Amino acid sequence: MTWKQKVAGILNKFGYDLRRYRPDTHSGARRMKQMESFGNDLVLDVGANAGQFGQELREAGYRGDIHSFEPLDDAFAILAQTAARDARWNVKNCALGAERGESVIHVSNNSFSSSLLGMLPTHEEAAPESKYVRDQKISVETLDHLFPDIVSRKRSIWLKIDTQGFENQVIAGAKRSLAQIDTVQMEVSLTPLYDGALSIEQMISMMSSHGYCIVDVEPEFCDQATGRLFQVNLTFHRY
């Protein structure tokens, strides 16, 4: 056993992993290589929560523009404070969906599991900290409505959607915008977690109908008691 294997074994026992930061072993490095390859210079961060995804991009070296959308008031306050220190990071306090208007979002105890859809028992049993604790009235916009003000010239766009089962509604409100979006990253479920959310097979079929194919799969949420994988991030790129 090499010293690297020994160190890795020790770290694994404490819940950590030792991996090289390169595309074949690290999802963050792979994402940056994809962005460089596709020439992405604008990220639309839908379901930004407190800005975790944007911060990961900056730490990995992405220097292009970011537009983040987050409906939860508490998470948005943190997001806005973080983005205020970054001249190329803009934020908007709203959800994106199929139609403009107002709605009610169910706020989870851990914030990032919040959704406009009801949570199914499988999700709550695997992650009790995700339980809904209150509701909040929110504003809902469509990407098609906001898109002209965000994209004033031709850009290479990476659309990231993490909306806890509401991803297909975001796509439904972006039918015109998709023609200018070459890459879409979205969280999808391998097993039903939110009431009314599309299955992974339906999501892949939907994206294929819009001219996209899968270029990356990243494990996301699993049941720590059983190791069963519940959600993955799929990255789609135009044919």
N, C-alpha and C positions, 0 to 999 in steps of 0.2 A: 504494500500500500504506500503510495507516494504521500509527501507532506501535504499536498493540496487536497488529496482525498481525506486525510486525517482531519484537516481544518474544516473541510466541508461537512464531514460527519459530525463534528462537534457543534457546528453552527446549526445543522439540521435538527439536532436534539433540542435546541432552544427556539426552534421555529423560524430560523433564518436560512438563506440560501446564498451560496457563493457562485456567481456566474460571471463570465466575461461579458462585457458590454459590447456585443457584436450582434449583427442581424440574425445569426442562426441560433443564438441562445437567449436573447433578451428582446422582449416585445417593444420596449422603448427605442432601442437601437434600430430595430426593424422598421418601426414607424418613421423614424427620421430618414432612413435610407429611401423609403417609399416617397416621402415628401420631396426629397432631393431629386429622385428619379422623375416624379410627376411635375416638378417645378411649382409645387404649391406655395402661394404667397398670401393666401387668405384662409383663415380657419373660422368656420361658423360653429360655435360651441353651444349646442342646444341641450339644455338641462345641465347647466354649468355648476349648480350647487354653490359651493364656496370658492370655486375657481381652481379645483385640484388639477383638472386636465390642462388648463392654460399654464399653470405653474410647472407641470411636468414637461410641457413643450419648451418653455423657456429654459429650464434646467438642462434639457437635452440639446439645446442650441438653436431652436427655431427662433427666427428674428422677424418674421412677417407679421401681418396684421391679424388680430383676433377680435371677433365679435361674439360676446357671450350673452346668453339668454337664460334667465333664472326667475321663476315666479315666486318662490318662497321669500318672504320679507327678511327673516333672520339670516338665511344663507346669502341673500343678495347684499345685505349690509356688509358682510365679510368680503364678498366678491368685489363690491365697489371699492372698498378700502384697498384691496390688493391691486386692482387694476388702475387705481388712481396714480400709482407710482410708475406706470408703464404707458408711455405716450402712444403706443400702437395697440393698446388693448381697450376696446369699447364694450360697455355693458348695457343691458336693457332689462328692466324688471317686468318680465312677462313670460308666459308659456307660448309655445308655438303649437298650432293644431291645424285642423282642416278648415275651420271657419273662425272669423274674428268675432269677439264678444267677451262675455264673462263666464266663469265657471267656478267650481269648488274643487280644490285639491285636498286630498287626505294627507296630512302631515305625519310622517313616521317619527318615532323616537330618535332614530339615528339620522334623520333629515334626508339622506340621499336615497332612501327607499320610498320616499313620498311619491304619490301617483294620483292622477285623475281617475284611475280605475280602482275597483275594490281589490284588496289583497286576499289571495286564497290561503287556506290553512297550511298547505305545504311550505309556503314561504315563511309564514310566521313561526311554524314549528322548527324550521331549520335555523332561523335567525330571530329569536324572540325580541331582540333589541330593535327590530324593524316594525314592531307593532304600531298601528296608527294611534295617535294620542289626541288629535284635534283636526278640525277642518279650517281652511282659509279660502276666502273669496279672492280670485285672481283674474287678471286680464289675459286674454288669449289673442294672439295675432297669427297671421299666416306668413310664411316666408315669402310667398309671392307678393304680398302687400309691402313688406319691408325691403325686399331685395333691391329695387332700383336705387334706394337711398344708400344702401350698403355698398353696392358694386357699381361704381361710377364709370368703370372702364373694364375691359376684358381682363379677367383674372383666372388663375388656376386655383380652384377652390376645393378645400377639404371640409366636408360637412360631417360633424360628429353629433350623433343623437343618442342621448342617454336619458330616456323619459319614462322608464319603468312601465313598459307595455303600451305606451302611447306613440311609439315610433311610426307606425303606419299612418296615424293621423297627421303627424308632422309632414310625412311624404305627400299625403293627400293635399295638403295646403301649399305644396311646393312644385306642382306639376309644371308650371312654366319655368320656374327657376332651375329645375333639374337639367335643362338643356345646357346650362352654363356651369354645372357642377360635375367635375370629373371623378371625384372620389367621395364615398360615403362610408363612414364608420358608424355602426350602430350596435347597441346591446340587444341580443335576442335570447329567448328562453328555450332550453331543451325540454323543459317540462312546464306545464301551466303554473304560473305564479301570480298572475293578475287576471281578474275576471274580464273576459272579452278581448284579451290580447291575442294577436295572431301567433300561430305556431312558427317554428323556425322554417318549416317547409313552405308555409305560406309567405313568409317574409322573403325567402330566397326567390320564390316564384315572382313575387311582386317586383323585386329589384331587377330580376332578369327581364321582365316585361318593359322596364324603363331603359334597358340596354347596358346593364351592369353585370359583371362577373366577380366572384370572390377571389381576392388576392391575399387575404390573411385571416387567420382564426386565432383568437387570443382567449384563453380561459379567464373567466371573471369571477363568478359566485358559485361556491359549492357548499354542500352540507358538510361541515367539519366533523360531524359525528360518524358519517358513513363514507365520506370522500366522493359522494355522488355530485357530478358537475351539473349545475342548474342553468347557468347563463354563460354566454360567450360574447365577445366582441367580434363582429364580422366586418371586414373592410372590403368594400366593393369598388371596382374601378370600371370605367367605360371600356367596352370591347375595343 
